[in-house]
Amino acid sequence: MARGDLTDEQGGRPEAVLPPLPKMGRRPRDRRQCFDGIWWRARTGSPWRDVAERYGPWETAYTLFRR
């Protein structure tokens, strides 16, 4: 786990405050992985396209951030 990533205790249940997942398309990535990407981007101030690969595609994190 990279420094700054959410732990199990901190992660809690993000689904409770997020909009429901879309019914079509493939199953989404782990939301915690996306949250860690969002936090990484906020901490570093880097552009969305520079989100580290370990957090998955930057588009996925950006879409979740926008929602």
Biotite code that builds the C-alpha atoms (Angstrom):
import biotite.structure as struc

atoms = struc.array([
    struc.Atom([0.000, 0.000, 0.000], chain_id="A", res_id=1, res_name="MET", atom_name="CA", element="C"),
    struc.Atom([1.414, 3.364, -0.972], chain_id="A", res_id=2, res_name="ALA", atom_name="CA", element="C"),
    struc.Atom([1.736, 6.108, 1.597], chain_id="A", res_id=3, res_name="ARG", atom_name="CA", element="C"),
    struc.Atom([-1.493, 8.091, 1.717], chain_id="A", res_id=4, res_name="GLY", atom_name="CA", element="C"),
    struc.Atom([-3.764, 5.286, 0.478], chain_id="A", res_id=5, res_name="ASP", atom_name="CA", element="C"),
    struc.Atom([-6.897, 4.598, 2.491], chain_id="A", res_id=6, res_name="LEU", atom_name="CA", element="C"),
    struc.Atom([-6.771, 1.771, 5.020], chain_id="A", res_id=7, res_name="THR", atom_name="CA", element="C"),
    struc.Atom([-9.671, -0.611, 5.626], chain_id="A", res_id=8, res_name="ASP", atom_name="CA", element="C"),
    struc.Atom([-10.749, 1.439, 8.637], chain_id="A", res_id=9, res_name="GLU", atom_name="CA", element="C"),
    struc.Atom([-10.561, 4.751, 6.779], chain_id="A", res_id=10, res_name="GLN", atom_name="CA", element="C"),
    struc.Atom([-12.205, 3.348, 3.667], chain_id="A", res_id=11, res_name="GLY", atom_name="CA", element="C"),
    struc.Atom([-15.398, 2.555, 5.507], chain_id="A", res_id=12, res_name="GLY", atom_name="CA", element="C"),
    struc.Atom([-18.319, 2.217, 3.145], chain_id="A", res_id=13, res_name="ARG", atom_name="CA", element="C"),
    struc.Atom([-17.952, 4.762, 0.363], chain_id="A", res_id=14, res_name="PRO", atom_name="CA", element="C"),
    struc.Atom([-20.903, 3.194, -1.465], chain_id="A", res_id=15, res_name="GLU", atom_name="CA", element="C"),
    struc.Atom([-23.230, 4.759, 1.097], chain_id="A", res_id=16, res_name="ALA", atom_name="CA", element="C"),
    struc.Atom([-22.459, 8.283, -0.140], chain_id="A", res_id=17, res_name="VAL", atom_name="CA", element="C"),
    struc.Atom([-21.877, 7.583, -3.831], chain_id="A", res_id=18, res_name="LEU", atom_name="CA", element="C"),
    struc.Atom([-24.434, 7.456, -6.626], chain_id="A", res_id=19, res_name="PRO", atom_name="CA", element="C"),
    struc.Atom([-25.527, 3.954, -7.666], chain_id="A", res_id=20, res_name="PRO", atom_name="CA", element="C"),
    struc.Atom([-23.378, 2.125, -10.171], chain_id="A", res_id=21, res_name="LEU", atom_name="CA", element="C"),
    struc.Atom([-24.589, 2.180, -13.780], chain_id="A", res_id=22, res_name="PRO", atom_name="CA", element="C"),
    struc.Atom([-26.547, -0.919, -14.796], chain_id="A", res_id=23, res_name="LYS", atom_name="CA", element="C"),
    struc.Atom([-24.906, -1.304, -18.189], chain_id="A", res_id=24, res_name="MET", atom_name="CA", element="C"),
    struc.Atom([-21.340, -2.008, -19.201], chain_id="A", res_id=25, res_name="GLY", atom_name="CA", element="C"),
    struc.Atom([-18.752, -4.077, -17.406], chain_id="A", res_id=26, res_name="ARG", atom_name="CA", element="C"),
    struc.Atom([-18.269, -4.194, -13.672], chain_id="A", res_id=27, res_name="ARG", atom_name="CA", element="C"),
    struc.Atom([-16.357, -1.173, -12.349], chain_id="A", res_id=28, res_name="PRO", atom_name="CA", element="C"),
    struc.Atom([-12.966, -1.217, -10.703], chain_id="A", res_id=29, res_name="ARG", atom_name="CA", element="C"),
    struc.Atom([-12.588, -1.330, -6.974], chain_id="A", res_id=30, res_name="ASP", atom_name="CA", element="C"),
    struc.Atom([-13.805, 2.069, -5.807], chain_id="A", res_id=31, res_name="ARG", atom_name="CA", element="C"),
    struc.Atom([-11.144, 2.284, -3.123], chain_id="A", res_id=32, res_name="ARG", atom_name="CA", element="C"),
    struc.Atom([-8.479, 2.056, -5.824], chain_id="A", res_id=33, res_name="GLN", atom_name="CA", element="C"),
    struc.Atom([-10.160, 4.973, -7.597], chain_id="A", res_id=34, res_name="CYS", atom_name="CA", element="C"),
    struc.Atom([-10.455, 6.951, -4.346], chain_id="A", res_id=35, res_name="PHE", atom_name="CA", element="C"),
    struc.Atom([-6.753, 6.451, -3.726], chain_id="A", res_id=36, res_name="ASP", atom_name="CA", element="C"),
    struc.Atom([-6.105, 7.829, -7.216], chain_id="A", res_id=37, res_name="GLY", atom_name="CA", element="C"),
    struc.Atom([-8.292, 10.855, -6.474], chain_id="A", res_id=38, res_name="ILE", atom_name="CA", element="C"),
    struc.Atom([-6.473, 11.473, -3.173], chain_id="A", res_id=39, res_name="TRP", atom_name="CA", element="C"),
    struc.Atom([-3.105, 11.061, -4.890], chain_id="A", res_id=40, res_name="TRP", atom_name="CA", element="C"),
    struc.Atom([-4.075, 13.640, -7.500], chain_id="A", res_id=41, res_name="ARG", atom_name="CA", element="C"),
    struc.Atom([-5.333, 16.069, -4.833], chain_id="A", res_id=42, res_name="ALA", atom_name="CA", element="C"),
    struc.Atom([-2.156, 15.651, -2.752], chain_id="A", res_id=43, res_name="ARG", atom_name="CA", element="C"),
    struc.Atom([0.265, 16.122, -5.634], chain_id="A", res_id=44, res_name="THR", atom_name="CA", element="C"),
    struc.Atom([-1.681, 18.703, -7.636], chain_id="A", res_id=45, res_name="GLY", atom_name="CA", element="C"),
    struc.Atom([-0.705, 16.940, -10.836], chain_id="A", res_id=46, res_name="SER", atom_name="CA", element="C"),
    struc.Atom([-2.936, 16.745, -13.932], chain_id="A", res_id=47, res_name="PRO", atom_name="CA", element="C"),
    struc.Atom([-5.468, 13.921, -14.156], chain_id="A", res_id=48, res_name="TRP", atom_name="CA", element="C"),
    struc.Atom([-3.521, 12.267, -16.968], chain_id="A", res_id=49, res_name="ARG", atom_name="CA", element="C"),
    struc.Atom([-0.545, 11.834, -14.619], chain_id="A", res_id=50, res_name="ASP", atom_name="CA", element="C"),
    struc.Atom([-2.395, 9.754, -11.999], chain_id="A", res_id=51, res_name="VAL", atom_name="CA", element="C"),
    struc.Atom([-0.162, 6.802, -11.101], chain_id="A", res_id=52, res_name="ALA", atom_name="CA", element="C"),
    struc.Atom([-0.880, 3.556, -12.977], chain_id="A", res_id=53, res_name="GLU", atom_name="CA", element="C"),
    struc.Atom([-1.410, 1.599, -9.759], chain_id="A", res_id=54, res_name="ARG", atom_name="CA", element="C"),
    struc.Atom([-4.710, 3.476, -9.336], chain_id="A", res_id=55, res_name="TYR", atom_name="CA", element="C"),
    struc.Atom([-6.029, 2.316, -12.688], chain_id="A", res_id=56, res_name="GLY", atom_name="CA", element="C"),
    struc.Atom([-6.886, 4.424, -15.721], chain_id="A", res_id=57, res_name="PRO", atom_name="CA", element="C"),
    struc.Atom([-7.007, 8.141, -14.963], chain_id="A", res_id=58, res_name="TRP", atom_name="CA", element="C"),
    struc.Atom([-10.357, 8.376, -16.771], chain_id="A", res_id=59, res_name="GLU", atom_name="CA", element="C"),
    struc.Atom([-11.953, 6.058, -14.210], chain_id="A", res_id=60, res_name="THR", atom_name="CA", element="C"),
    struc.Atom([-10.767, 8.122, -11.243], chain_id="A", res_id=61, res_name="ALA", atom_name="CA", element="C"),
    struc.Atom([-11.778, 11.351, -12.973], chain_id="A", res_id=62, res_name="TYR", atom_name="CA", element="C"),
    struc.Atom([-15.276, 10.042, -13.774], chain_id="A", res_id=63, res_name="THR", atom_name="CA", element="C"),
    struc.Atom([-15.810, 8.996, -10.152], chain_id="A", res_id=64, res_name="LEU", atom_name="CA", element="C"),
    struc.Atom([-14.488, 12.382, -8.977], chain_id="A", res_id=65, res_name="PHE", atom_name="CA", element="C"),
    struc.Atom([-16.905, 14.190, -11.285], chain_id="A", res_id=66, res_name="ARG", atom_name="CA", element="C"),
    struc.Atom([-19.891, 12.190, -10.029], chain_id="A", res_id=67, res_name="ARG", atom_name="CA", element="C"),
])
